[in-house]
């Protein structure tokens, strides 16, 4: 019984590890950290940006998949 429980636990940990490796997670832990990451990414990618969207947290929610030539520099807020 104990061997089955240990084996099942190892199996679940293995599945969790596979899930973590292939799941896209945000690297920020807080909203202000995400804003800093977005600002730094904009600074370093400034040469390749043609059009810029600047706005509030409502503009941040715009889906960018259909806007290929735009960069969204909107920061999230409350």
Biopython code that builds the backbone (N, CA, C, O; Angstrom):
import numpy as np
from Bio.PDB.StructureBuilder import StructureBuilder

atoms = [
    (1, "UNK", "N", (0.832, -1.196, 0.000)),
    (1, "UNK", "CA", (0.000, 0.000, 0.000)),
    (1, "UNK", "C", (0.873, 1.255, 0.000)),
    (1, "UNK", "O", (0.599, 2.211, -0.726)),
    (2, "UNK", "N", (1.916, 1.245, 0.812)),
    (2, "UNK", "CA", (2.814, 2.401, 0.874)),
    (2, "UNK", "C", (3.553, 2.563, -0.447)),
    (2, "UNK", "O", (3.755, 3.686, -0.910)),
    (3, "UNK", "N", (3.957, 1.455, -1.058)),
    (3, "UNK", "CA", (4.674, 1.524, -2.334)),
    (3, "UNK", "C", (3.778, 2.110, -3.427)),
    (3, "UNK", "O", (4.252, 2.871, -4.270)),
    (4, "UNK", "N", (2.502, 1.767, -3.420)),
    (4, "UNK", "CA", (1.571, 2.328, -4.395)),
    (4, "UNK", "C", (1.404, 3.834, -4.185)),
    (4, "UNK", "O", (1.362, 4.599, -5.149)),
    (5, "UNK", "N", (1.309, 4.247, -2.944)),
    (5, "UNK", "CA", (1.151, 5.672, -2.651)),
    (5, "UNK", "C", (2.392, 6.458, -3.066)),
    (5, "UNK", "O", (2.275, 7.550, -3.622)),
    (6, "UNK", "N", (3.571, 5.917, -2.802)),
    (6, "UNK", "CA", (4.814, 6.582, -3.194)),
    (6, "UNK", "C", (4.934, 6.604, -4.719)),
    (6, "UNK", "O", (5.327, 7.620, -5.292)),
    (7, "UNK", "N", (4.607, 5.515, -5.364)),
    (7, "UNK", "CA", (4.654, 5.458, -6.826)),
    (7, "UNK", "C", (3.678, 6.445, -7.459)),
    (7, "UNK", "O", (4.017, 7.117, -8.433)),
    (8, "UNK", "N", (2.473, 6.534, -6.911)),
    (8, "UNK", "CA", (1.476, 7.467, -7.425)),
    (8, "UNK", "C", (1.917, 8.907, -7.210)),
    (8, "UNK", "O", (1.698, 9.758, -8.072)),
    (9, "UNK", "N", (2.537, 9.187, -6.067)),
    (9, "UNK", "CA", (3.053, 10.531, -5.787)),
    (9, "UNK", "C", (4.157, 10.899, -6.765)),
    (9, "UNK", "O", (4.178, 12.021, -7.272)),
    (10, "UNK", "N", (5.062, 9.990, -7.038)),
    (10, "UNK", "CA", (6.133, 10.249, -8.007)),
    (10, "UNK", "C", (5.544, 10.473, -9.399)),
    (10, "UNK", "O", (6.008, 11.342, -10.138)),
    (11, "UNK", "N", (4.532, 9.699, -9.754)),
    (11, "UNK", "CA", (3.870, 9.863, -11.039)),
    (11, "UNK", "C", (3.223, 11.248, -11.144)),
    (11, "UNK", "O", (3.356, 11.914, -12.170)),
    (12, "UNK", "N", (2.530, 11.683, -10.101)),
    (12, "UNK", "CA", (1.899, 13.002, -10.112)),
    (12, "UNK", "C", (2.932, 14.122, -10.166)),
    (12, "UNK", "O", (2.716, 15.124, -10.848)),
    (13, "UNK", "N", (4.050, 13.968, -9.458)),
    (13, "UNK", "CA", (5.115, 14.963, -9.525)),
    (13, "UNK", "C", (5.729, 15.033, -10.922)),
    (13, "UNK", "O", (6.077, 16.114, -11.397)),
    (14, "UNK", "N", (5.860, 13.893, -11.569)),
    (14, "UNK", "CA", (6.354, 13.868, -12.942)),
    (14, "UNK", "C", (5.395, 14.602, -13.876)),
    (14, "UNK", "O", (5.833, 15.403, -14.701)),
    (15, "UNK", "N", (4.101, 14.341, -13.758)),
    (15, "UNK", "CA", (3.117, 15.044, -14.579)),
    (15, "UNK", "C", (3.138, 16.541, -14.321)),
    (15, "UNK", "O", (3.022, 17.334, -15.255)),
    (16, "UNK", "N", (3.285, 16.935, -13.059)),
    (16, "UNK", "CA", (3.348, 18.348, -12.710)),
    (16, "UNK", "C", (4.591, 18.992, -13.342)),
    (16, "UNK", "O", (4.516, 20.120, -13.830)),
    (17, "UNK", "N", (5.709, 18.303, -13.338)),
    (17, "UNK", "CA", (6.920, 18.823, -13.956)),
    (17, "UNK", "C", (6.775, 19.003, -15.453)),
    (17, "UNK", "O", (7.256, 19.991, -16.010)),
    (18, "UNK", "N", (6.117, 18.058, -16.113)),
    (18, "UNK", "CA", (5.865, 18.180, -17.553)),
    (18, "UNK", "C", (4.932, 19.352, -17.815)),
    (18, "UNK", "O", (5.149, 20.111, -18.759)),
    (19, "UNK", "N", (3.915, 19.511, -17.010)),
    (19, "UNK", "CA", (2.969, 20.619, -17.166)),
    (19, "UNK", "C", (3.669, 21.959, -16.989)),
    (19, "UNK", "O", (3.416, 22.886, -17.758)),
    (20, "UNK", "N", (4.532, 22.081, -16.008)),
    (20, "UNK", "CA", (5.250, 23.334, -15.742)),
    (20, "UNK", "C", (6.178, 23.674, -16.904)),
    (20, "UNK", "O", (6.308, 24.846, -17.257)),
    (21, "UNK", "N", (6.819, 22.688, -17.501)),
    (21, "UNK", "CA", (7.752, 22.952, -18.599)),
    (21, "UNK", "C", (7.051, 23.447, -19.858)),
    (21, "UNK", "O", (7.629, 24.240, -20.600)),
    (22, "UNK", "N", (5.845, 23.012, -20.117)),
    (22, "UNK", "CA", (5.163, 23.357, -21.355)),
    (22, "UNK", "C", (4.063, 24.385, -21.199)),
    (22, "UNK", "O", (3.456, 24.772, -22.197)),
    (23, "UNK", "N", (3.782, 24.839, -20.007)),
    (23, "UNK", "CA", (2.759, 25.848, -19.770)),
    (23, "UNK", "C", (3.405, 27.227, -19.780)),
    (23, "UNK", "O", (4.348, 27.459, -19.024)),
    (24, "UNK", "N", (2.925, 28.159, -20.620)),
    (24, "UNK", "CA", (3.519, 29.507, -20.616)),
    (24, "UNK", "C", (3.077, 30.296, -19.392)),
    (24, "UNK", "O", (1.898, 30.617, -19.237)),
    (25, "UNK", "N", (4.024, 30.598, -18.538)),
    (25, "UNK", "CA", (3.739, 31.365, -17.342)),
    (25, "UNK", "C", (4.309, 32.761, -17.476)),
    (25, "UNK", "O", (5.283, 32.978, -18.198)),
    (26, "UNK", "N", (3.720, 33.678, -16.801)),
    (26, "UNK", "CA", (4.262, 35.027, -16.735)),
    (26, "UNK", "C", (5.425, 35.026, -15.748)),
    (26, "UNK", "O", (5.368, 34.355, -14.717)),
    (27, "UNK", "N", (6.457, 35.763, -16.056)),
    (27, "UNK", "CA", (7.620, 35.781, -15.190)),
    (27, "UNK", "C", (7.521, 36.831, -14.097)),
    (27, "UNK", "O", (8.427, 36.945, -13.271)),
    (28, "UNK", "N", (6.462, 37.583, -14.077)),
    (28, "UNK", "CA", (6.302, 38.586, -13.024)),
    (28, "UNK", "C", (5.453, 38.011, -11.895)),
    (28, "UNK", "O", (4.609, 37.138, -12.098)),
    (29, "UNK", "N", (5.708, 38.527, -10.716)),
    (29, "UNK", "CA", (4.946, 38.079, -9.562)),
    (29, "UNK", "C", (3.920, 39.116, -9.131)),
    (29, "UNK", "O", (3.030, 38.824, -8.333)),
    (30, "UNK", "N", (4.046, 40.318, -9.658)),
    (30, "UNK", "CA", (3.123, 41.378, -9.298)),
    (30, "UNK", "C", (2.902, 42.272, -10.510)),
    (30, "UNK", "O", (3.669, 42.238, -11.472)),
    (31, "UNK", "N", (1.871, 43.051, -10.451)),
    (31, "UNK", "CA", (1.488, 43.903, -11.564)),
    (31, "UNK", "C", (2.567, 44.933, -11.898)),
    (31, "UNK", "O", (2.846, 45.163, -13.075)),
    (32, "UNK", "N", (3.167, 45.545, -10.910)),
    (32, "UNK", "CA", (4.193, 46.558, -11.194)),
    (32, "UNK", "C", (5.446, 45.936, -11.794)),
    (32, "UNK", "O", (6.156, 46.590, -12.557)),
    (33, "UNK", "N", (5.726, 44.676, -11.456)),
    (33, "UNK", "CA", (6.861, 43.996, -12.076)),
    (33, "UNK", "C", (6.593, 43.753, -13.560)),
    (33, "UNK", "O", (7.494, 43.890, -14.387)),
    (34, "UNK", "N", (5.366, 43.397, -13.892)),
    (34, "UNK", "CA", (5.017, 43.200, -15.294)),
    (34, "UNK", "C", (5.143, 44.514, -16.073)),
    (34, "UNK", "O", (5.585, 44.514, -17.222)),
    (35, "UNK", "N", (4.758, 45.624, -15.453)),
    (35, "UNK", "CA", (4.895, 46.921, -16.111)),
    (35, "UNK", "C", (6.357, 47.266, -16.366)),
    (35, "UNK", "O", (6.683, 47.802, -17.425)),
    (36, "UNK", "N", (7.231, 46.974, -15.431)),
    (36, "UNK", "CA", (8.663, 47.237, -15.607)),
    (36, "UNK", "C", (9.228, 46.354, -16.724)),
    (36, "UNK", "O", (10.026, 46.819, -17.538)),
    (37, "UNK", "N", (8.822, 45.095, -16.766)),
    (37, "UNK", "CA", (9.284, 44.185, -17.818)),
    (37, "UNK", "C", (8.843, 44.689, -19.183)),
    (37, "UNK", "O", (9.624, 44.665, -20.134)),
    (38, "UNK", "N", (7.594, 45.147, -19.292)),
    (38, "UNK", "CA", (7.094, 45.669, -20.567)),
    (38, "UNK", "C", (7.859, 46.917, -20.989)),
    (38, "UNK", "O", (8.179, 47.067, -22.168)),
    (39, "UNK", "N", (8.158, 47.816, -20.053)),
    (39, "UNK", "CA", (8.896, 49.033, -20.381)),
    (39, "UNK", "C", (10.321, 48.710, -20.826)),
    (39, "UNK", "O", (10.813, 49.299, -21.788)),
    (40, "UNK", "N", (10.986, 47.784, -20.140)),
    (40, "UNK", "CA", (12.349, 47.415, -20.534)),
    (40, "UNK", "C", (12.362, 46.715, -21.890)),
    (40, "UNK", "O", (13.271, 46.932, -22.691)),
    (41, "UNK", "N", (11.367, 45.884, -22.150)),
    (41, "UNK", "CA", (11.293, 45.219, -23.455)),
    (41, "UNK", "C", (11.097, 46.252, -24.556)),
    (41, "UNK", "O", (11.665, 46.119, -25.640)),
    (42, "UNK", "N", (10.296, 47.281, -24.288)),
    (42, "UNK", "CA", (10.094, 48.343, -25.270)),
    (42, "UNK", "C", (11.401, 49.092, -25.538)),
    (42, "UNK", "O", (11.705, 49.403, -26.689)),
    (43, "UNK", "N", (12.165, 49.381, -24.507)),
    (43, "UNK", "CA", (13.427, 50.106, -24.675)),
    (43, "UNK", "C", (14.399, 49.307, -25.531)),
    (43, "UNK", "O", (15.057, 49.869, -26.406)),
    (44, "UNK", "N", (14.496, 48.012, -25.293)),
    (44, "UNK", "CA", (15.465, 47.197, -26.026)),
    (44, "UNK", "C", (14.994, 46.828, -27.436)),
    (44, "UNK", "O", (15.824, 46.530, -28.295)),
    (45, "UNK", "N", (13.677, 46.841, -27.694)),
    (45, "UNK", "CA", (13.141, 46.510, -29.015)),
    (45, "UNK", "C", (12.727, 47.749, -29.800)),
    (45, "UNK", "O", (12.024, 47.631, -30.804)),
    (46, "UNK", "N", (13.146, 48.927, -29.367)),
    (46, "UNK", "CA", (12.668, 50.172, -29.957)),
    (46, "UNK", "C", (13.013, 50.294, -31.443)),
    (46, "UNK", "O", (12.270, 50.938, -32.183)),
    (47, "UNK", "N", (14.100, 49.705, -31.895)),
    (47, "UNK", "CA", (14.502, 49.829, -33.293)),
    (47, "UNK", "C", (13.561, 49.096, -34.249)),
    (47, "UNK", "O", (13.417, 49.502, -35.402)),
    (48, "UNK", "N", (12.934, 48.046, -33.793)),
    (48, "UNK", "CA", (12.084, 47.240, -34.670)),
    (48, "UNK", "C", (10.599, 47.587, -34.560)),
    (48, "UNK", "O", (9.769, 46.876, -35.127)),
    (49, "UNK", "N", (10.241, 48.656, -33.850)),
    (49, "UNK", "CA", (8.844, 49.019, -33.635)),
    (49, "UNK", "C", (8.462, 50.137, -34.601)),
    (49, "UNK", "O", (9.119, 51.177, -34.659)),
    (50, "UNK", "N", (7.384, 49.904, -35.362)),
    (50, "UNK", "CA", (6.894, 50.913, -36.296)),
    (50, "UNK", "C", (5.746, 51.720, -35.710)),
    (50, "UNK", "O", (5.747, 52.947, -35.810)),
    (51, "UNK", "N", (4.777, 51.067, -35.106)),
    (51, "UNK", "CA", (3.586, 51.724, -34.550)),
    (51, "UNK", "C", (3.468, 51.374, -33.072)),
    (51, "UNK", "O", (3.796, 50.263, -32.657)),
    (52, "UNK", "N", (3.001, 52.324, -32.295)),
    (52, "UNK", "CA", (2.964, 52.166, -30.843)),
    (52, "UNK", "C", (1.578, 52.484, -30.324)),
    (52, "UNK", "O", (0.966, 53.472, -30.731)),
    (53, "UNK", "N", (1.084, 51.650, -29.426)),
    (53, "UNK", "CA", (-0.175, 51.904, -28.732)),
    (53, "UNK", "C", (0.183, 52.234, -27.283)),
    (53, "UNK", "O", (0.775, 51.418, -26.577)),
    (54, "UNK", "N", (-0.182, 53.438, -26.854)),
    (54, "UNK", "CA", (0.058, 53.866, -25.473)),
    (54, "UNK", "C", (-1.297, 54.160, -24.866)),
    (54, "UNK", "O", (-2.110, 54.868, -25.460)),
    (55, "UNK", "N", (-1.542, 53.619, -23.686)),
    (55, "UNK", "CA", (-2.839, 53.858, -23.075)),
    (55, "UNK", "C", (-2.905, 53.338, -21.659)),
    (55, "UNK", "O", (-1.888, 53.039, -21.033)),
    (56, "UNK", "N", (-4.109, 53.238, -21.179)),
    (56, "UNK", "CA", (-4.352, 52.793, -19.805)),
    (56, "UNK", "C", (-4.484, 51.278, -19.766)),
    (56, "UNK", "O", (-4.137, 50.579, -20.718)),
    (57, "UNK", "N", (-4.986, 50.798, -18.655)),
    (57, "UNK", "CA", (-5.136, 49.352, -18.515)),
    (57, "UNK", "C", (-6.192, 48.795, -19.465)),
    (57, "UNK", "O", (-6.179, 47.599, -19.758)),
    (58, "UNK", "N", (-7.095, 49.625, -19.947)),
    (58, "UNK", "CA", (-8.071, 49.160, -20.932)),
    (58, "UNK", "C", (-7.402, 48.885, -22.272)),
    (58, "UNK", "O", (-7.770, 47.939, -22.968)),
    (59, "UNK", "N", (-6.424, 49.706, -22.636)),
    (59, "UNK", "CA", (-5.706, 49.489, -23.898)),
    (59, "UNK", "C", (-4.800, 48.267, -23.814)),
    (59, "UNK", "O", (-4.467, 47.674, -24.840)),
    (60, "UNK", "N", (-4.395, 47.883, -22.600)),
    (60, "UNK", "CA", (-3.546, 46.705, -22.442)),
    (60, "UNK", "C", (-4.291, 45.428, -22.821)),
    (60, "UNK", "O", (-3.674, 44.443, -23.224)),
    (61, "UNK", "N", (-5.597, 45.445, -22.695)),
    (61, "UNK", "CA", (-6.407, 44.253, -22.969)),
    (61, "UNK", "C", (-6.689, 44.037, -24.453)),
    (61, "UNK", "O", (-7.354, 43.068, -24.817)),
    (62, "UNK", "N", (-6.195, 44.922, -25.311)),
    (62, "UNK", "CA", (-6.409, 44.764, -26.749)),
    (62, "UNK", "C", (-5.642, 43.534, -27.222)),
    (62, "UNK", "O", (-4.461, 43.370, -26.914)),
    (63, "UNK", "N", (-6.321, 42.677, -27.970)),
    (63, "UNK", "CA", (-5.673, 41.497, -28.535)),
    (63, "UNK", "C", (-4.769, 41.932, -29.675)),
    (63, "UNK", "O", (-5.218, 42.595, -30.609)),
    (64, "UNK", "N", (-3.493, 41.562, -29.602)),
    (64, "UNK", "CA", (-2.514, 42.031, -30.565)),
    (64, "UNK", "C", (-2.265, 41.029, -31.699)),
    (64, "UNK", "O", (-1.379, 41.254, -32.523)),
    (65, "UNK", "N", (-3.015, 39.945, -31.759)),
    (65, "UNK", "CA", (-2.762, 38.938, -32.786)),
    (65, "UNK", "C", (-3.117, 39.425, -34.190)),
    (65, "UNK", "O", (-2.499, 38.982, -35.158)),
    (66, "UNK", "N", (-4.088, 40.317, -34.327)),
    (66, "UNK", "CA", (-4.448, 40.826, -35.646)),
    (66, "UNK", "C", (-3.711, 42.121, -35.997)),
    (66, "UNK", "O", (-3.812, 42.596, -37.128)),
    (67, "UNK", "N", (-2.984, 42.686, -35.062)),
    (67, "UNK", "CA", (-2.224, 43.912, -35.292)),
    (67, "UNK", "C", (-0.741, 43.562, -35.316)),
    (67, "UNK", "O", (-0.062, 43.629, -34.292)),
    (68, "UNK", "N", (-0.256, 43.195, -36.472)),
    (68, "UNK", "CA", (1.112, 42.673, -36.547)),
    (68, "UNK", "C", (2.177, 43.763, -36.503)),
    (68, "UNK", "O", (3.301, 43.490, -36.081)),
    (69, "UNK", "N", (1.867, 44.985, -36.924)),
    (69, "UNK", "CA", (2.867, 46.051, -36.970)),
    (69, "UNK", "C", (2.801, 46.980, -35.768)),
    (69, "UNK", "O", (3.402, 48.054, -35.795)),
    (70, "UNK", "N", (2.092, 46.599, -34.720)),
    (70, "UNK", "CA", (1.902, 47.462, -33.566)),
    (70, "UNK", "C", (2.563, 46.866, -32.330)),
    (70, "UNK", "O", (2.689, 45.648, -32.197)),
    (71, "UNK", "N", (2.984, 47.758, -31.426)),
    (71, "UNK", "CA", (3.509, 47.351, -30.127)),
    (71, "UNK", "C", (2.633, 47.994, -29.061)),
    (71, "UNK", "O", (2.404, 49.203, -29.104)),
    (72, "UNK", "N", (2.149, 47.228, -28.127)),
    (72, "UNK", "CA", (1.262, 47.715, -27.085)),
    (72, "UNK", "C", (2.062, 48.049, -25.837)),
    (72, "UNK", "O", (2.511, 47.152, -25.124)),
    (73, "UNK", "N", (2.241, 49.331, -25.574)),
    (73, "UNK", "CA", (2.977, 49.784, -24.397)),
    (73, "UNK", "C", (2.013, 50.324, -23.354)),
    (73, "UNK", "O", (2.280, 51.366, -22.754)),
    (74, "UNK", "N", (0.926, 49.657, -23.131)),
    (74, "UNK", "CA", (-0.048, 50.045, -22.123)),
    (74, "UNK", "C", (0.237, 49.266, -20.851)),
    (74, "UNK", "O", (0.467, 48.058, -20.886)),
    (75, "UNK", "N", (0.218, 49.967, -19.734)),
    (75, "UNK", "CA", (0.520, 49.335, -18.452)),
    (75, "UNK", "C", (-0.772, 48.951, -17.741)),
    (75, "UNK", "O", (-1.779, 49.654, -17.823)),
    (76, "UNK", "N", (-0.721, 47.840, -17.053)),
    (76, "UNK", "CA", (-1.888, 47.390, -16.305)),
    (76, "UNK", "C", (-2.016, 48.193, -15.018)),
    (76, "UNK", "O", (-1.035, 48.694, -14.468)),
    (77, "UNK", "N", (-3.221, 48.293, -14.572)),
    (77, "UNK", "CA", (-3.518, 49.047, -13.348)),
    (77, "UNK", "C", (-4.704, 48.443, -12.650)),
    (77, "UNK", "O", (-5.112, 47.323, -12.955)),
    (78, "UNK", "N", (-5.250, 49.169, -11.727)),
    (78, "UNK", "CA", (-6.420, 48.681, -11.003)),
    (78, "UNK", "C", (-7.609, 49.063, -11.768)),
    (78, "UNK", "O", (-8.730, 48.761, -11.359)),
]
sb = StructureBuilder()
sb.init_structure("model")
sb.init_model(0)
sb.init_chain("A")
sb.init_seg("    ")
for serial, (resi, resn, name, xyz) in enumerate(atoms, 1):
    if name == "N":
        sb.init_residue(resn, " ", resi, " ")
    sb.init_atom(name, np.array(xyz, "f"), 0.0, 1.0, " ", f" {name:<3s}", serial, name[0])
structure = sb.get_structure()
